[in-house]
């Protein structure tokens, strides 16, 4: 039997025999102040979404509708968002998005690694009727149909399939790096090598793991039991499970490509610079990530907010927004916004200019402010006549600033002014 999977797709048997586990418990420390009080997967992205919406939407659109989400650090906002967004699945049809917090259960500790997160919920995995397990990260931004990868795993008789993309060699130290033979069988898996140059492809890039794995269920159970018994293991897929499995199991690569055979869009937005660059791409004329694809919608919880309003101020100066993404509930009064991304419920008062910046939900910008090349965190209230992004030395004294000059403004920064 095949079930309709909106919009117009069918759920096939491989998808129905798959359960997905989404790892969403990392601290996200590289995002600095943006993840001080929220989990990285709950960080706003693209105006109306949270980062985890992309992974979960990929699951639903691919027909994988049995999902467990591992949560841990600063999880309250993430839990609330998932409960609001994904409660519509039909449990009577075997569909669910279950929240799986670190519960001091099997290991009597918090999740110590990505593999330990699955181990602590191994009873659920043993009981569920499934043949394949899809392991995903909840903090990446991409649109990917998992079905071709699942089918390739079955057709190739693989024990483990690893989703991979080529990345510049200079970035290889941030990823698990793969070497494989001509048939795509993995021969080496090196987690975050300090020098990735020995593993470079003919193109000069390195083949990087996306943190997307397909396991045959029994293989995963066997590997988890062996890893749990190893006192020297860090209980991590990249550091322990995959390198050790190379000698005993068939591990293969799955190259993530678009319909034209080019590397697919996938971003680890784990640093301020990566988060800023991926966000700024969305305001270009033809962004690399298409948020408007009706055949691959990104699902999220939407606040019930009024339409965007652009109004003139008391002096008759009209508000103007160009080359920007503006979300619901925003009000601009006699202000100028360009090449910027405004999340929902942002208000910008008269005489203010915002350029190449990201304003997260519920930001208020006062009169006659200038904000350039900045990320303003959720709920910030910018006082009248404030300049941000004009004087790097002054910005470094008041706020956080990256090497490339992106200024990060939080409520804690503003409270100290």
N, C-alpha and C positions, 0 to 999 in steps of 0.2 A: 504493500500500500504506500502511496506517495501523498504527502500532505501539502497543501498550498502554503507557501512561505511568502507572505507579502513582500514586495509588490510583484506577484505573478510568478515567483520562482517555486520550484518544487524541492521538498526535503527528501533526499534519497536515503537508502538503507544505511550507507556508511555514516552519514551525519546522525542518523537516529541511533546508531551503535557507538556514538562518541560522547564522552563527557569532557567538559573543559574545566580546567582549574586556572583561575586568574590570580597571579601573585601580586597583591596590592598592599603589602605590609612594610615596604622599605621606608627608611627615614627621609630620603630625598635631600640629604644634607647639602648637595652641590647647588641646590636652588636657594640656599641661604635663607633669608628672612621670609621668602614666599612660602616655605614649608615649616616655619617655626610653630604654627598653630594649626596646620592642616596637613593631611596626608598628601603626598605628591600626586597620586591618582585623582585626588579631589580638586586639584588646582584648576581654576577656570582656564579655558582655552577656546579661541575662536569666537568669542562674544557670548554665546549662550550655552556652551558645552563645558563639561569637565573632562579631564584627560582620559579617565577610564571609560567614558562613553564610546570612544572609538574602538577599543578592544571588545566591549560588550556588544556594540552594534555589529561588528564583524561576525561575532558568534551567531547572533540572531539572523542576520542576513544570509549567513552560510548554512542555516538550518540546524546549527548546534544549539539546542535549547535546554540542555542540562548543564548548569554552570555553578561552580563553587568559587566564591571570592574570598581569598585569604586576606584578612585585615590585621593590623597590629598597631602601628604608631599613629597617634592623633586621629583615631578612626571615627570619631563621632560624626563629623560632617560628611565623611565618605559613606558611612552607614545610612545616614538620613537620606542622602542623595540616591543611593541604590534602592532603598525602600520606596521612595517616591516614584522613581523612574521605572523600575522593573517588576513591580508588584502585579502587572497585568497578565503575566504568563499563566497558562492554564495548568494547574497542578494535576488536574484529573487526566490530562493528556501526557503526563510525565514530564512537563516542562517546569523548570524552576531556576531561579538565581538564589542560591543559598549563601548567606554570609557565614564565614568560617573564621572567627577570631582566634588568635592564640589563646588557648584556654587552659594551659598548664596541665594538659591531659597526658597523652602517651609518653611524652618525654619529660614531663614535670618541669617545663621551662617555657619561655617564650620561643617563638620561631628563631632558630639559630642560623638557618640557611634556607635556600629555596627548596631543597629536597626535604629538609626537616618539616617544612610547612605541609608538604604532602604526607609525610610520615605521621604527623600528629593527627591527621584525618584519615588514616589508612583503613580504619574500620568502615567508614563510609564508602571508600573505594572498593573494598572487598565485597561489600553487600550489593553495590549497584550493578545492574545487569548491563554490561557494556563490553565491547571488544577493544576499543581504542581510547586513549587518553590524550587530550590536547592540553599542553602546558603553555600558558601565555603570561606575558608581563602586562600589568595594568597601568603602566606609566609611559607607553609609547603612543605616538600619533601616526596613524596610517589607516588606509582602507584596503582590506585584503580579504578575498574569498578563500576560506580555508579548505573548501571542498577539493580543488585540484591537488593540494598537498596531501589531504587524507587519501584520495584515490591513488596518488603516486606511491604512497606508503604501502598500500595494499598490493598494488600491481608489482612492485619491486620486491615484495617479500621482506621488507625491512623490519628490524626490531625497533629501531629508533630513526626518525627523520628529523633533521635540523634545518629550520628555515634560515636562509643566509642571503646576504647582499654584499656587493663589493663596496668598500669604503676606502678613502684615501689612506695611504700607508701611515701618514702622520697621526691619524686618529686610531690606529690599530690597537694602541695600548688601552683604549677604553672598552674593548670588546673581547669576547671569546673569538680567537682566530682559528680558522679551519684550513687544513690541507687535505686534498682528496685525490683519487686516481681519475683516470679518464672516464670511468663509469659512474663517478660521483660517490664512490664509497669513501668514507672518511678514514684517513690514515693517521691524522694528528688533530688534537684539539687542545689549544693552548689558551688558558684563560688570562686575558689582559697582559700579554707579554710586554716587558719593559722595552724591548727592541723588536718590533714586528718585521723589520726588514728581511730576515731570513725566510719569511713566509709569504713574500710578495708574489702576486700573480704576474703573468707576462704583461698585463696591462700596467703594472706598477702599483696597483691597489692590493689590498688584502681582502680575503673572503671572511666576513664577520658574521657571527651568529646573531640572529635577531632576538634570541631568547624565546623562540617559538619551537616547541618540540612536539612530535607525535610519537607516542609509545604504544606498542601493543600492551594491553593491560597486564598480562601475566609477566611479561618482561619487566615492566615497571615495578610490580610487586616484588619480584626476585631481587632487582637491583636495590630497592629501598631496604629490604631486609638485610642484605649484605652490607650496605652502607651504614645502617644503624648499628651493626655489630662491630664496626671499625672504630676503635677509640681515637684514632688519629685523624678521622675525617672531619672536615668542616661542614659536612652535610649540605653541600651545594652542588647543583647540577653541573655548572661549568667547571668548578674546581675539582670535583670528586667523581660524580656519577658518570659523566660522559667519557673523561679520559680513561677511567678504569674499564669501562664497558667495551672499549675498542678491541681488546684482546679476545673477548668471548662472544660478542654480538655483532650483528650487521648494522652499522650506522651509516646513513646516507644523507646527502645534502638535498635540499629543495631550494632552487634559486627563485627568489621572489621577483617576478617580472610583470610588466604591464602588458596590455594587449598587443603592443608593438615589439615586444621582446626586449625592451629597455628595463633597467633596474626599476622596480616599483618604488613608489613614494613610501618611505618609512623613516621616522625621526625619533631618536631618543632625546627628548627635550629635558635632559637631566641637569643641564647647566643654565644659568641665566642667559648666556649668549645664545645657546641653542634654542631656548624657549622664545627669546626675543626674535631671533631670525626666522623661526618657523611661523611666528605670529605675523611678522611683517610681510612674509610671503603672501599671506592671505589677502592683503590689500592691493596686491599688484593686479594688473589687468587680466592676466591669465595665470592664476596661482597653480602651483604644482599639485596642491591638494584641492580636489573639487568637492566643496560642501554642498553643491547644488545638483548632484546626481540623483535624480528621482528613483533610479533603479538600485541605489545603494544609500539609503537615508541613514543619517547619524541620529540615533534616538537619544532623547534627554528629557529631563523634567523641566517644564517651562513655567516660570512665574506668571501669574495672571496680571499682566501689566498693560497700560495703555500704549497707543502707538507713539512712535518717535515724533517729537515736536521741535521745529526750528522757528524761532520767533525773533522779531526785532526788539531792541532795547528801548529805553525811554527817549534816547536821542535819535531813534529811527535807524540805527545801524542793524542790518539784517545778519542773522546767523548763516553760516555757510559751512558745509561739510563736503569735502571732495576726496576721492580715492581712499575711502575709509569704509570700515564695517561698523555699523551702528545697530545696537540691539534694542529691544523693546524697553519702553519706559524712560528713554533718554530725553532730556530737555536741554536745548541749547538756546541761549538768549543773547543775541548780538555777539556771538563768539565765532571764532574761526577754527575749524578742525581739518587737518589734512594728513593723508597717509598714516592714519591712526586707527586703532581698534578700540571701540568702547563697548564694554560688557553692559548688561542690563542695568537700568535705573541710575544712569550717570547724569549729573546736572553740571553744566558749565555756564557761568555767569558772564555778564557783559564785558566786552573788551579783552577777553582772554583768548590766547592762542595755544592750540595743542598740535604738535607736529611730530610725526614718527614716534608715537608713544602708544602705550597700552594702558587703558584705564579699566581696572577690574570692577566688579559690581559695587554699586552704591557709593561711588566716589562723588565728592562734591568739590568743584573747583570755583574759587571765589572770583571776584571782579579783577580785571586787569592783570591776570596771571600769564606767565609764559612757561610752557612745559614742552621741552624738546628731548627726544631720544631717551625716554624714561618709561619705567613701569611703576604705576601707582597702585598700591595694594588695595584690597577690598576695604570699603568703609572709610577710606581716608578723606579728610576734609582739608583742602588746601586753602590757607588764608589768603585774603585779598593781597594783590601786588607781589605775590611770590614768583621768583624766577628759578626754574629748575632746568639744568642742561645747558646753561649759558656760561657758567664759570666752573670748570672742573675742580679747581682747588677748593672753592667754597662748597661745592656739592659733596666733596669727599669729607668735609668737616661735618656736614649736616646729615648726610644720607649714606647709603652704600653705593659704590660705583665700581663697575667692572673694568678690566684692562682696556676694553674697546669703548669705554665711555658711556655704557648704559647705566643710568641712574635708577636705583631701586628705592622707592619711598614707601614707608610703612607708617602705621599709626604710632608705633613706638618712636620712630624718628621724629615725627611731628610733635609728639608730646614733649620732647626734649628741647625744642626750639625756644 
